[in-house]
Amino acid sequence: MDKWDPIGVSGVPEAQDEYDGYIGGIYRLLASRAKEKQIIDHLYKIETQNMESESSKKGHKEVVKALMKIYEFLAAYNKTDAPDRKNLRGLSLKFLAV
């Protein structure tokens, strides 16, 4: 919620799950290697149609880049052998540095 908070609820403890319902669709786009523009358009659609709020797509590129880094980190983590995850710290620094 630090990068994408279209309705401004990041500081509201009771609303920490506000966007959980959108994770599945975003994950499917990331897993299918959708282009950046497709994911930006998806976020825009969520904001304008589902949330019925105004959106300019401003900042969406930064959000999508962060989401792609998180996805790549998780994909690399899942490929790492469970007993030997020595490089996990390096992976987190590489993929999550924004």
Biopython code that builds the backbone (N, CA, C, O; Angstrom):
import numpy as np
from Bio.PDB.StructureBuilder import StructureBuilder

atoms = [
    (1, "MET", "N", (0.813, -1.195, 0.000)),
    (1, "MET", "CA", (0.000, 0.000, 0.000)),
    (1, "MET", "C", (0.856, 1.258, 0.000)),
    (1, "MET", "O", (0.330, 2.360, -0.151)),
    (2, "ASP", "N", (2.153, 1.112, 0.165)),
    (2, "ASP", "CA", (2.995, 2.304, 0.154)),
    (2, "ASP", "C", (3.088, 2.911, -1.235)),
    (2, "ASP", "O", (3.189, 4.130, -1.373)),
    (3, "LYS", "N", (3.058, 2.087, -2.253)),
    (3, "LYS", "CA", (3.216, 2.577, -3.625)),
    (3, "LYS", "C", (1.879, 2.833, -4.315)),
    (3, "LYS", "O", (1.759, 3.771, -5.103)),
    (4, "TRP", "N", (0.885, 2.018, -4.028)),
    (4, "TRP", "CA", (-0.415, 2.144, -4.704)),
    (4, "TRP", "C", (-1.506, 2.230, -3.649)),
    (4, "TRP", "O", (-1.858, 1.232, -3.021)),
    (5, "ASP", "N", (-2.024, 3.405, -3.466)),
    (5, "ASP", "CA", (-3.065, 3.649, -2.473)),
    (5, "ASP", "C", (-4.071, 4.643, -3.061)),
    (5, "ASP", "O", (-4.145, 5.789, -2.618)),
    (6, "PRO", "N", (-4.837, 4.206, -4.051)),
    (6, "PRO", "CA", (-5.697, 5.136, -4.790)),
    (6, "PRO", "C", (-6.794, 5.807, -3.973)),
    (6, "PRO", "O", (-7.256, 6.885, -4.346)),
    (7, "ILE", "N", (-7.216, 5.207, -2.883)),
    (7, "ILE", "CA", (-8.272, 5.841, -2.098)),
    (7, "ILE", "C", (-7.755, 6.359, -0.751)),
    (7, "ILE", "O", (-8.540, 6.764, 0.106)),
    (8, "GLY", "N", (-6.443, 6.343, -0.573)),
    (8, "GLY", "CA", (-5.825, 6.970, 0.583)),
    (8, "GLY", "C", (-6.111, 6.342, 1.925)),
    (8, "GLY", "O", (-6.424, 7.048, 2.883)),
    (9, "VAL", "N", (-6.009, 5.019, 2.015)),
    (9, "VAL", "CA", (-6.289, 4.356, 3.283)),
    (9, "VAL", "C", (-5.061, 3.709, 3.926)),
    (9, "VAL", "O", (-5.191, 2.939, 4.877)),
    (10, "SER", "N", (-3.880, 4.017, 3.412)),
    (10, "SER", "CA", (-2.677, 3.355, 3.928)),
    (10, "SER", "C", (-2.435, 3.616, 5.410)),
    (10, "SER", "O", (-1.830, 2.785, 6.086)),
    (11, "GLY", "N", (-2.887, 4.739, 5.921)),
    (11, "GLY", "CA", (-2.698, 5.055, 7.328)),
    (11, "GLY", "C", (-3.820, 4.592, 8.236)),
    (11, "GLY", "O", (-3.814, 4.896, 9.428)),
    (12, "VAL", "N", (-4.781, 3.864, 7.693)),
    (12, "VAL", "CA", (-5.931, 3.415, 8.478)),
    (12, "VAL", "C", (-5.756, 1.928, 8.816)),
    (12, "VAL", "O", (-5.896, 1.078, 7.936)),
    (13, "PRO", "N", (-5.452, 1.606, 10.080)),
    (13, "PRO", "CA", (-5.192, 0.209, 10.449)),
    (13, "PRO", "C", (-6.333, -0.752, 10.071)),
    (13, "PRO", "O", (-6.079, -1.895, 9.692)),
    (14, "GLU", "N", (-7.565, -0.296, 10.172)),
    (14, "GLU", "CA", (-8.706, -1.164, 9.867)),
    (14, "GLU", "C", (-8.837, -1.454, 8.372)),
    (14, "GLU", "O", (-9.601, -2.335, 7.978)),
    (15, "ALA", "N", (-8.111, -0.732, 7.553)),
    (15, "ALA", "CA", (-8.240, -0.886, 6.101)),
    (15, "ALA", "C", (-7.032, -1.567, 5.462)),
    (15, "ALA", "O", (-6.842, -1.461, 4.250)),
    (16, "GLN", "N", (-6.221, -2.257, 6.240)),
    (16, "GLN", "CA", (-5.002, -2.864, 5.715)),
    (16, "GLN", "C", (-5.267, -3.954, 4.673)),
    (16, "GLN", "O", (-4.368, -4.313, 3.912)),
    (17, "ASP", "N", (-6.486, -4.477, 4.635)),
    (17, "ASP", "CA", (-6.824, -5.502, 3.637)),
    (17, "ASP", "C", (-7.696, -4.929, 2.511)),
    (17, "ASP", "O", (-8.292, -5.684, 1.743)),
    (18, "GLU", "N", (-7.766, -3.631, 2.417)),
    (18, "GLU", "CA", (-8.660, -2.956, 1.478)),
    (18, "GLU", "C", (-8.465, -3.403, 0.028)),
    (18, "GLU", "O", (-9.437, -3.521, -0.719)),
    (19, "TYR", "N", (-7.235, -3.646, -0.368)),
    (19, "TYR", "CA", (-6.950, -3.962, -1.767)),
    (19, "TYR", "C", (-6.702, -5.453, -2.020)),
    (19, "TYR", "O", (-6.348, -5.836, -3.135)),
    (20, "ASP", "N", (-6.879, -6.285, -1.014)),
    (20, "ASP", "CA", (-6.602, -7.718, -1.154)),
    (20, "ASP", "C", (-7.382, -8.374, -2.289)),
    (20, "ASP", "O", (-6.880, -9.300, -2.925)),
    (21, "GLY", "N", (-8.576, -7.915, -2.545)),
    (21, "GLY", "CA", (-9.411, -8.501, -3.587)),
    (21, "GLY", "C", (-8.854, -8.315, -4.991)),
    (21, "GLY", "O", (-9.317, -8.960, -5.932)),
    (22, "TYR", "N", (-7.882, -7.455, -5.138)),
    (22, "TYR", "CA", (-7.309, -7.179, -6.464)),
    (22, "TYR", "C", (-6.003, -7.935, -6.709)),
    (22, "TYR", "O", (-5.473, -7.910, -7.820)),
    (23, "ILE", "N", (-5.492, -8.597, -5.697)),
    (23, "ILE", "CA", (-4.204, -9.277, -5.805)),
    (23, "ILE", "C", (-4.222, -10.376, -6.866)),
    (23, "ILE", "O", (-3.268, -10.502, -7.635)),
    (24, "GLY", "N", (-5.274, -11.160, -6.919)),
    (24, "GLY", "CA", (-5.334, -12.281, -7.862)),
    (24, "GLY", "C", (-5.179, -11.850, -9.309)),
    (24, "GLY", "O", (-4.398, -12.443, -10.053)),
    (25, "GLY", "N", (-5.903, -10.838, -9.712)),
    (25, "GLY", "CA", (-5.828, -10.359, -11.090)),
    (25, "GLY", "C", (-4.461, -9.789, -11.427)),
    (25, "GLY", "O", (-3.936, -10.005, -12.520)),
    (26, "ILE", "N", (-3.894, -9.064, -10.481)),
    (26, "ILE", "CA", (-2.567, -8.486, -10.691)),
    (26, "ILE", "C", (-1.525, -9.598, -10.759)),
    (26, "ILE", "O", (-0.626, -9.563, -11.599)),
    (27, "TYR", "N", (-1.649, -10.581, -9.877)),
    (27, "TYR", "CA", (-0.710, -11.710, -9.887)),
    (27, "TYR", "C", (-0.768, -12.469, -11.219)),
    (27, "TYR", "O", (0.267, -12.829, -11.780)),
    (28, "ARG", "N", (-1.968, -12.704, -11.710)),
    (28, "ARG", "CA", (-2.098, -13.419, -12.990)),
    (28, "ARG", "C", (-1.403, -12.661, -14.122)),
    (28, "ARG", "O", (-0.763, -13.268, -14.980)),
    (29, "LEU", "N", (-1.530, -11.360, -14.118)),
    (29, "LEU", "CA", (-0.840, -10.560, -15.143)),
    (29, "LEU", "C", (0.675, -10.685, -14.997)),
    (29, "LEU", "O", (1.382, -10.865, -15.988)),
    (30, "LEU", "N", (1.168, -10.593, -13.781)),
    (30, "LEU", "CA", (2.604, -10.723, -13.553)),
    (30, "LEU", "C", (3.114, -12.107, -13.951)),
    (30, "LEU", "O", (4.152, -12.235, -14.599)),
    (31, "ALA", "N", (2.373, -13.137, -13.555)),
    (31, "ALA", "CA", (2.790, -14.514, -13.853)),
    (31, "ALA", "C", (2.768, -14.812, -15.346)),
    (31, "ALA", "O", (3.544, -15.638, -15.827)),
    (32, "SER", "N", (1.891, -14.150, -16.075)),
    (32, "SER", "CA", (1.814, -14.374, -17.520)),
    (32, "SER", "C", (2.786, -13.476, -18.290)),
    (32, "SER", "O", (2.788, -13.444, -19.520)),
    (33, "ARG", "N", (3.606, -12.752, -17.535)),
    (33, "ARG", "CA", (4.598, -11.847, -18.137)),
    (33, "ARG", "C", (3.943, -10.771, -18.994)),
    (33, "ARG", "O", (4.433, -10.425, -20.070)),
    (34, "ALA", "N", (2.836, -10.255, -18.499)),
    (34, "ALA", "CA", (2.137, -9.170, -19.201)),
    (34, "ALA", "C", (3.069, -7.969, -19.322)),
    (34, "ALA", "O", (3.959, -7.769, -18.495)),
    (35, "LYS", "N", (2.858, -7.207, -20.326)),
    (35, "LYS", "CA", (3.655, -5.992, -20.535)),
    (35, "LYS", "C", (3.272, -4.946, -19.493)),
    (35, "LYS", "O", (2.163, -4.940, -18.959)),
    (36, "GLU", "N", (4.216, -4.077, -19.231)),
    (36, "GLU", "CA", (4.012, -3.021, -18.244)),
    (36, "GLU", "C", (2.716, -2.242, -18.507)),
    (36, "GLU", "O", (1.964, -1.954, -17.577)),
    (37, "LYS", "N", (2.465, -1.910, -19.756)),
    (37, "LYS", "CA", (1.270, -1.139, -20.113)),
    (37, "LYS", "C", (-0.014, -1.895, -19.757)),
    (37, "LYS", "O", (-0.992, -1.278, -19.336)),
    (38, "GLN", "N", (-0.022, -3.211, -19.920)),
    (38, "GLN", "CA", (-1.212, -4.000, -19.585)),
    (38, "GLN", "C", (-1.517, -3.913, -18.086)),
    (38, "GLN", "O", (-2.676, -3.808, -17.685)),
    (39, "ILE", "N", (-0.480, -3.958, -17.276)),
    (39, "ILE", "CA", (-0.677, -3.900, -15.828)),
    (39, "ILE", "C", (-1.096, -2.485, -15.413)),
    (39, "ILE", "O", (-1.950, -2.315, -14.542)),
    (40, "ILE", "N", (-0.499, -1.488, -16.034)),
    (40, "ILE", "CA", (-0.907, -0.100, -15.773)),
    (40, "ILE", "C", (-2.383, 0.076, -16.114)),
    (40, "ILE", "O", (-3.138, 0.669, -15.343)),
    (41, "ASP", "N", (-2.789, -0.438, -17.268)),
    (41, "ASP", "CA", (-4.197, -0.349, -17.680)),
    (41, "ASP", "C", (-5.114, -1.077, -16.702)),
    (41, "ASP", "O", (-6.226, -0.625, -16.431)),
    (42, "HIS", "N", (-4.642, -2.207, -16.175)),
    (42, "HIS", "CA", (-5.430, -2.976, -15.207)),
    (42, "HIS", "C", (-5.633, -2.168, -13.917)),
    (42, "HIS", "O", (-6.741, -2.114, -13.384)),
    (43, "LEU", "N", (-4.564, -1.545, -13.424)),
    (43, "LEU", "CA", (-4.685, -0.711, -12.217)),
    (43, "LEU", "C", (-5.641, 0.454, -12.461)),
    (43, "LEU", "O", (-6.453, 0.796, -11.602)),
    (44, "TYR", "N", (-5.533, 1.051, -13.634)),
    (44, "TYR", "CA", (-6.410, 2.161, -13.996)),
    (44, "TYR", "C", (-7.877, 1.705, -14.012)),
    (44, "TYR", "O", (-8.763, 2.410, -13.530)),
    (45, "LYS", "N", (-8.109, 0.533, -14.567)),
    (45, "LYS", "CA", (-9.469, -0.012, -14.627)),
    (45, "LYS", "C", (-10.013, -0.270, -13.214)),
    (45, "LYS", "O", (-11.173, 0.024, -12.927)),
    (46, "ILE", "N", (-9.176, -0.815, -12.348)),
    (46, "ILE", "CA", (-9.592, -1.046, -10.963)),
    (46, "ILE", "C", (-10.019, 0.278, -10.330)),
    (46, "ILE", "O", (-11.070, 0.370, -9.696)),
    (47, "GLU", "N", (-9.189, 1.290, -10.512)),
    (47, "GLU", "CA", (-9.469, 2.587, -9.892)),
    (47, "GLU", "C", (-10.728, 3.241, -10.448)),
    (47, "GLU", "O", (-11.546, 3.768, -9.694)),
    (48, "THR", "N", (-10.878, 3.204, -11.760)),
    (48, "THR", "CA", (-11.985, 3.947, -12.372)),
    (48, "THR", "C", (-13.298, 3.168, -12.397)),
    (48, "THR", "O", (-14.368, 3.762, -12.259)),
    (49, "GLN", "N", (-13.233, 1.856, -12.569)),
    (49, "GLN", "CA", (-14.467, 1.072, -12.659)),
    (49, "GLN", "C", (-14.858, 0.438, -11.331)),
    (49, "GLN", "O", (-16.001, 0.568, -10.894)),
    (50, "ASN", "N", (-13.924, -0.242, -10.690)),
    (50, "ASN", "CA", (-14.254, -0.930, -9.436)),
    (50, "ASN", "C", (-14.417, 0.043, -8.268)),
    (50, "ASN", "O", (-15.357, -0.063, -7.480)),
    (51, "MET", "N", (-13.486, 0.987, -8.174)),
    (51, "MET", "CA", (-13.515, 1.934, -7.061)),
    (51, "MET", "C", (-14.286, 3.206, -7.402)),
    (51, "MET", "O", (-14.568, 4.032, -6.535)),
    (52, "GLU", "N", (-14.614, 3.341, -8.664)),
    (52, "GLU", "CA", (-15.341, 4.508, -9.159)),
    (52, "GLU", "C", (-14.685, 5.816, -8.729)),
    (52, "GLU", "O", (-15.355, 6.760, -8.312)),
    (53, "SER", "N", (-13.367, 5.847, -8.840)),
    (53, "SER", "CA", (-12.640, 7.069, -8.509)),
    (53, "SER", "C", (-11.941, 7.584, -9.763)),
    (53, "SER", "O", (-11.840, 6.886, -10.773)),
    (54, "GLU", "N", (-11.473, 8.796, -9.675)),
    (54, "GLU", "CA", (-10.752, 9.372, -10.801)),
    (54, "GLU", "C", (-9.305, 8.887, -10.752)),
    (54, "GLU", "O", (-8.749, 8.661, -9.677)),
    (55, "SER", "N", (-8.713, 8.733, -11.917)),
    (55, "SER", "CA", (-7.335, 8.290, -11.994)),
    (55, "SER", "C", (-6.679, 8.912, -13.203)),
    (55, "SER", "O", (-7.318, 9.109, -14.237)),
    (56, "SER", "N", (-5.405, 9.222, -13.074)),
    (56, "SER", "CA", (-4.675, 9.802, -14.198)),
    (56, "SER", "C", (-3.555, 8.881, -14.663)),
    (56, "SER", "O", (-2.810, 9.225, -15.581)),
    (57, "LYS", "N", (-3.433, 7.745, -14.056)),
    (57, "LYS", "CA", (-2.345, 6.795, -14.289)),
    (57, "LYS", "C", (-1.000, 7.360, -13.819)),
    (57, "LYS", "O", (0.044, 6.742, -14.030)),
    (58, "LYS", "N", (-1.030, 8.521, -13.189)),
    (58, "LYS", "CA", (0.203, 9.113, -12.683)),
    (58, "LYS", "C", (0.778, 8.225, -11.579)),
    (58, "LYS", "O", (0.081, 7.873, -10.628)),
    (59, "GLY", "N", (2.026, 7.878, -11.713)),
    (59, "GLY", "CA", (2.678, 7.036, -10.717)),
    (59, "GLY", "C", (2.489, 5.545, -10.936)),
    (59, "GLY", "O", (3.105, 4.741, -10.236)),
    (60, "HIS", "N", (1.655, 5.157, -11.886)),
    (60, "HIS", "CA", (1.404, 3.732, -12.109)),
    (60, "HIS", "C", (2.641, 2.994, -12.601)),
    (60, "HIS", "O", (2.837, 1.825, -12.269)),
    (61, "LYS", "N", (3.473, 3.660, -13.384)),
    (61, "LYS", "CA", (4.674, 3.003, -13.896)),
    (61, "LYS", "C", (5.586, 2.592, -12.742)),
    (61, "LYS", "O", (6.137, 1.491, -12.750)),
    (62, "GLU", "N", (5.746, 3.460, -11.762)),
    (62, "GLU", "CA", (6.561, 3.144, -10.583)),
    (62, "GLU", "C", (5.962, 1.976, -9.800)),
    (62, "GLU", "O", (6.689, 1.103, -9.325)),
    (63, "VAL", "N", (4.649, 1.965, -9.670)),
    (63, "VAL", "CA", (3.960, 0.883, -8.962)),
    (63, "VAL", "C", (4.195, -0.441, -9.678)),
    (63, "VAL", "O", (4.513, -1.448, -9.044)),
    (64, "VAL", "N", (4.037, -0.438, -10.993)),
    (64, "VAL", "CA", (4.192, -1.668, -11.768)),
    (64, "VAL", "C", (5.630, -2.171, -11.705)),
    (64, "VAL", "O", (5.854, -3.378, -11.614)),
    (65, "LYS", "N", (6.587, -1.286, -11.750)),
    (65, "LYS", "CA", (7.985, -1.707, -11.636)),
    (65, "LYS", "C", (8.231, -2.374, -10.280)),
    (65, "LYS", "O", (8.930, -3.384, -10.202)),
    (66, "ALA", "N", (7.659, -1.811, -9.215)),
    (66, "ALA", "CA", (7.804, -2.399, -7.881)),
    (66, "ALA", "C", (7.131, -3.770, -7.828)),
    (66, "ALA", "O", (7.686, -4.712, -7.262)),
    (67, "LEU", "N", (5.939, -3.885, -8.412)),
    (67, "LEU", "CA", (5.243, -5.175, -8.439)),
    (67, "LEU", "C", (6.038, -6.226, -9.207)),
    (67, "LEU", "O", (6.106, -7.384, -8.793)),
    (68, "MET", "N", (6.635, -5.825, -10.318)),
    (68, "MET", "CA", (7.433, -6.756, -11.120)),
    (68, "MET", "C", (8.670, -7.209, -10.345)),
    (68, "MET", "O", (9.069, -8.370, -10.437)),
    (69, "LYS", "N", (9.271, -6.306, -9.591)),
    (69, "LYS", "CA", (10.430, -6.677, -8.777)),
    (69, "LYS", "C", (10.028, -7.666, -7.681)),
    (69, "LYS", "O", (10.737, -8.639, -7.425)),
    (70, "ILE", "N", (8.915, -7.415, -7.054)),
    (70, "ILE", "CA", (8.437, -8.337, -6.016)),
    (70, "ILE", "C", (8.156, -9.700, -6.618)),
    (70, "ILE", "O", (8.535, -10.721, -6.045)),
    (71, "TYR", "N", (7.494, -9.729, -7.770)),
    (71, "TYR", "CA", (7.186, -11.001, -8.421)),
    (71, "TYR", "C", (8.479, -11.749, -8.767)),
    (71, "TYR", "O", (8.585, -12.950, -8.518)),
    (72, "GLU", "N", (9.447, -11.055, -9.331)),
    (72, "GLU", "CA", (10.717, -11.690, -9.697)),
    (72, "GLU", "C", (11.443, -12.216, -8.461)),
    (72, "GLU", "O", (12.043, -13.291, -8.492)),
    (73, "PHE", "N", (11.384, -11.452, -7.378)),
    (73, "PHE", "CA", (11.989, -11.902, -6.126)),
    (73, "PHE", "C", (11.354, -13.203, -5.659)),
    (73, "PHE", "O", (12.052, -14.157, -5.314)),
    (74, "LEU", "N", (10.029, -13.235, -5.651)),
    (74, "LEU", "CA", (9.326, -14.435, -5.197)),
    (74, "LEU", "C", (9.592, -15.623, -6.117)),
    (74, "LEU", "O", (9.730, -16.754, -5.650)),
    (75, "ALA", "N", (9.664, -15.372, -7.413)),
    (75, "ALA", "CA", (9.958, -16.444, -8.365)),
    (75, "ALA", "C", (11.362, -16.988, -8.118)),
    (75, "ALA", "O", (11.563, -18.202, -8.136)),
    (76, "ALA", "N", (12.325, -16.115, -7.890)),
    (76, "ALA", "CA", (13.693, -16.550, -7.606)),
    (76, "ALA", "C", (13.755, -17.283, -6.275)),
    (76, "ALA", "O", (14.465, -18.281, -6.149)),
    (77, "TYR", "N", (13.024, -16.799, -5.290)),
    (77, "TYR", "CA", (12.982, -17.436, -3.972)),
    (77, "TYR", "C", (12.437, -18.853, -4.088)),
    (77, "TYR", "O", (12.971, -19.779, -3.477)),
    (78, "ASN", "N", (11.391, -19.021, -4.861)),
    (78, "ASN", "CA", (10.779, -20.339, -5.017)),
    (78, "ASN", "C", (11.673, -21.306, -5.769)),
    (78, "ASN", "O", (11.538, -22.519, -5.603)),
    (79, "LYS", "N", (12.583, -20.801, -6.594)),
    (79, "LYS", "CA", (13.512, -21.668, -7.327)),
    (79, "LYS", "C", (14.713, -22.063, -6.480)),
    (79, "LYS", "O", (15.422, -23.011, -6.815)),
    (80, "THR", "N", (14.945, -21.350, -5.398)),
    (80, "THR", "CA", (16.081, -21.623, -4.526)),
    (80, "THR", "C", (15.775, -22.867, -3.705)),
    (80, "THR", "O", (14.664, -23.026, -3.199)),
    (81, "ASP", "N", (16.760, -23.746, -3.575)),
    (81, "ASP", "CA", (16.566, -24.961, -2.777)),
    (81, "ASP", "C", (16.253, -24.596, -1.337)),
    (81, "ASP", "O", (16.934, -23.768, -0.732)),
    (82, "ALA", "N", (15.233, -25.212, -0.801)),
    (82, "ALA", "CA", (14.769, -24.884, 0.550)),
    (82, "ALA", "C", (15.863, -24.977, 1.615)),
    (82, "ALA", "O", (15.972, -24.058, 2.428)),
    (83, "PRO", "N", (16.687, -26.043, 1.657)),
    (83, "PRO", "CA", (17.679, -26.124, 2.725)),
    (83, "PRO", "C", (18.819, -25.120, 2.567)),
    (83, "PRO", "O", (19.518, -24.826, 3.537)),
    (84, "ASP", "N", (19.014, -24.593, 1.365)),
    (84, "ASP", "CA", (20.166, -23.736, 1.115)),
    (84, "ASP", "C", (19.715, -22.406, 0.506)),
    (84, "ASP", "O", (19.771, -22.210, -0.708)),
    (85, "ARG", "N", (19.278, -21.521, 1.356)),
    (85, "ARG", "CA", (18.806, -20.218, 0.872)),
    (85, "ARG", "C", (19.768, -19.116, 1.296)),
    (85, "ARG", "O", (19.355, -18.062, 1.779)),
    (86, "LYS", "N", (21.050, -19.378, 1.108)),
    (86, "LYS", "CA", (22.085, -18.439, 1.530)),
    (86, "LYS", "C", (21.992, -17.108, 0.796)),
    (86, "LYS", "O", (22.311, -16.064, 1.364)),
    (87, "ASN", "N", (21.562, -17.136, -0.448)),
    (87, "ASN", "CA", (21.547, -15.930, -1.265)),
    (87, "ASN", "C", (20.265, -15.122, -1.124)),
    (87, "ASN", "O", (20.065, -14.156, -1.860)),
    (88, "LEU", "N", (19.408, -15.491, -0.213)),
    (88, "LEU", "CA", (18.121, -14.815, -0.085)),
    (88, "LEU", "C", (18.286, -13.326, 0.196)),
    (88, "LEU", "O", (17.574, -12.509, -0.387)),
    (89, "ARG", "N", (19.201, -12.963, 1.068)),
    (89, "ARG", "CA", (19.403, -11.543, 1.368)),
    (89, "ARG", "C", (19.818, -10.788, 0.109)),
    (89, "ARG", "O", (19.327, -9.686, -0.139)),
    (90, "GLY", "N", (20.698, -11.355, -0.672)),
    (90, "GLY", "CA", (21.116, -10.727, -1.920)),
    (90, "GLY", "C", (19.965, -10.593, -2.893)),
    (90, "GLY", "O", (19.845, -9.587, -3.592)),
    (91, "LEU", "N", (19.120, -11.606, -2.936)),
    (91, "LEU", "CA", (17.963, -11.540, -3.824)),
    (91, "LEU", "C", (17.028, -10.421, -3.405)),
    (91, "LEU", "O", (16.510, -9.682, -4.243)),
    (92, "SER", "N", (16.816, -10.302, -2.099)),
    (92, "SER", "CA", (15.893, -9.263, -1.644)),
    (92, "SER", "C", (16.445, -7.883, -1.964)),
    (92, "SER", "O", (15.690, -6.988, -2.346)),
    (93, "LEU", "N", (17.738, -7.701, -1.816)),
    (93, "LEU", "CA", (18.328, -6.403, -2.132)),
    (93, "LEU", "C", (18.256, -6.125, -3.630)),
    (93, "LEU", "O", (18.004, -4.995, -4.048)),
    (94, "LYS", "N", (18.477, -7.147, -4.421)),
    (94, "LYS", "CA", (18.474, -6.988, -5.873)),
    (94, "LYS", "C", (17.080, -6.680, -6.404)),
    (94, "LYS", "O", (16.911, -5.765, -7.210)),
    (95, "PHE", "N", (16.084, -7.432, -5.960)),
    (95, "PHE", "CA", (14.749, -7.319, -6.552)),
    (95, "PHE", "C", (13.847, -6.306, -5.872)),
    (95, "PHE", "O", (12.923, -5.789, -6.500)),
    (96, "LEU", "N", (14.091, -6.013, -4.615)),
    (96, "LEU", "CA", (13.169, -5.130, -3.924)),
    (96, "LEU", "C", (13.669, -3.703, -3.796)),
    (96, "LEU", "O", (12.931, -2.828, -3.343)),
    (97, "ALA", "N", (14.909, -3.456, -4.189)),
    (97, "ALA", "CA", (15.408, -2.085, -4.158)),
    (97, "ALA", "C", (14.668, -1.273, -5.195)),
    (97, "ALA", "O", (14.708, -1.589, -6.384)),
    (98, "VAL", "N", (14.001, -0.244, -4.758)),
    (98, "VAL", "CA", (13.215, 0.599, -5.676)),
    (98, "VAL", "C", (13.822, 1.979, -5.717)),
    (98, "VAL", "O", (13.321, 2.852, -6.425)),
]
sb = StructureBuilder()
sb.init_structure("model")
sb.init_model(0)
sb.init_chain("A")
sb.init_seg("    ")
for serial, (resi, resn, name, xyz) in enumerate(atoms, 1):
    if name == "N":
        sb.init_residue(resn, " ", resi, " ")
    sb.init_atom(name, np.array(xyz, "f"), 0.0, 1.0, " ", f" {name:<3s}", serial, name[0])
structure = sb.get_structure()
